[in-house]
Amino acid sequence: MNFNFQVSEQDFREAQRVYGKYTLRRDRGKIILWASILLVLLLLWVFMQQGSVDFEPLVRNLRENGWHLLLGHGHLLPLTVGVIVGLAWLFVASQRQARKNFSKSPTSQGEFAISLTPADLTVSNSAGTSSKDSWNLFELWLEGKNVIVLVSRSGNQFVISVRMASAEQRSELCSLLANVLPKR
């Protein structure tokens, strides 16, 4: 199957979003583990700041007064605000970085021509790069609304824009990919 396309900045950001969802699902166990450890350490720190090492009165106080015990002393509120501001900054920085990555990479822009066979994938673009790769280079493929993302075993992504593809072309592309790579 031969296919021509052009990746827009919107397609590039959608591909980043699709890949981000996949990595979040893949790594959610690690995230929960580290968040639990952080929460336990924060609670331990708050209790130790109160000057008592005996946990029984602290647990009883926590049951009676609820979270007011933690928030009332003002230890957790500034930390929570700091975490929220930090997460917002990370989100804005990641969006800015995706835009920067797209604009600085001539291989992400321009016209792409790909040829897919059950044995390999051949890619060339108007920036002058071309490659022929076997499917064992890729680990899986992800599908978004207007993009298909091929994820290599090293974690790199190759974005295929299907925005301008007909339903028949998209169906043929997906069936070919389903035969050679697992979909997530």
N, C-alpha and C positions, 0 to 999 in steps of 0.2 A: 504494500500500500504506500503510495506517495502522497505527501501532504505538505502544503505551504501555509505558513502563518506568521504573524508578527505579534510579539509580546509587548503589551502596553504597560505603563506603570501600574494601572489598576489591576491588570492580570498578575503582575509580579507581586503586588501586595496581597491579592487573593491567594496566590500560591503560598506565600509566607503564612497566611492565616490558616490554610488547610494543613500545612505541615506543622504549625504550632499546636493545632488541635490534636493531631496524631501524637506528637511528643508528649503533650499533657496527659493524654490517655495512657500512653506507654509508661510514663514516669509517675503516675499518681500515687502509687504505693510509697515511693521514695519521698514524695512531697509530704504525704500524711505522716510518715515516720519522723521526718525532720521537724515538721510543725509540732508534733506531739512532744518531742524532746525539748524544743524551744519553749513550749507552754509549761512543761514541768519545771524547767530551769527558771523561767520567769516567776512562777508561783513560789518556788523555793527561795528565790532572791527576795521577793516581797515579804515572805514570812520571816526570813532572817533579818531583814531591815527593821522589823518590829522588835527585835532584841530578844526574842524568845526562841528557845530551841525545842521546847516541849510542844509537840504537834497536836496533842489532844485538845487543849483549849482553843488552838487556832482553828481546828476543824470544826469544833462546836460553834465558835464565833462565825465561821463562814456559813454554816448551816442556818444559824439564827439570823444573821444580818445579810446573807446573800453576797452579791457582788459589791454592795455598799462598803463592805470591809476593805476591799481592794481599791475601789474608786475613791472612797472617802479619804484615804491617806494621800491621794494624788500621785501614786506611783505608776499606775497602769494607764491613766488617761494620756499623759504626754507621750508615752511609749506608743500607744495606739495611734495617736495623731501622727507621730513620726513614721510609723510603718505605712499608714495610708498615703502620706506625702511621698514617701520613698517609692511605693508601688506606682503611684501616678507618674512620677518622674521616669521610672523605668519604662512605662508604657509609651510616654511621649518620646523618650530617647530611642526606643525600638522602632517606632514609626519613622522617625527622622533617619535612623540608620538604614532602614529598608529603602527609603527614597534615595539616600546617598549611594547605596550599593547599586541601585538600578541606574542612576544617572552617570555613574563613573565607569560602568562596565559596557564597552561597546559590543561585547559578545552577547549581552542580554537584549540588545536592541537590534533593530533591523529586521530584514526578512529571513525567515528560516525555511529550509527545505529538508524534510525528513523522509526517509524511506524505511519502512518497517517490514521485516520479514520474520518468520518464526525463528530464524537463526540469529539475526542481529538487527541493530539499529544504526542507520547512517544519517548523520546530521551535517548540514553545511549552512552557513549564513552569509549575509552580505558583508559582514566585517572581515571575511576572508578565512575564517576558521572552518575546519571540517574534521569529522571523526567517524570512525566505524567501530562500534562496540558490540560485544556479544551480550546477551541478556543476563549472563551470570554476574556482570558488573553491578546490576541493580538488585536491590533487596525486595522492593515492593512498589506499588503505584497507588496514588491517592487521587480521588476525583472531587473537584469543586464544581461550582456552577458553570464557570466558563474556562476552567483550566484542568489539565491533568498534570500531576507532578510525579515524575519518576525519581525515586529515592535510591541513591547508590549505597553500597555497603559502607562507604566512608561517611555517610550522612549528607553528602552534597545532593542538591536537587536540580533536576532539569525540568523546566516549565514548558508545557505544550499548551498553547492557547487554542481553545476550540470555540471561541466566541463567534467566528465567522464560518465555522464548519456546518455543513448540512446535518440533519438528523441521521441520514444514512452514513455519512463519513464518521460521525461521532460513534455511532453504533459499531461500525466496522473496526474503528480504532480500539474501542473498549473490549470488543470480543477478542481481538488479536492480543491485547495486553493481558486479558484474563487467561489466555492459553499459555502465556510464557512467564507471568509474574503473579504473585498473590496480591489481592487488593485489600486495603484496610480502610 
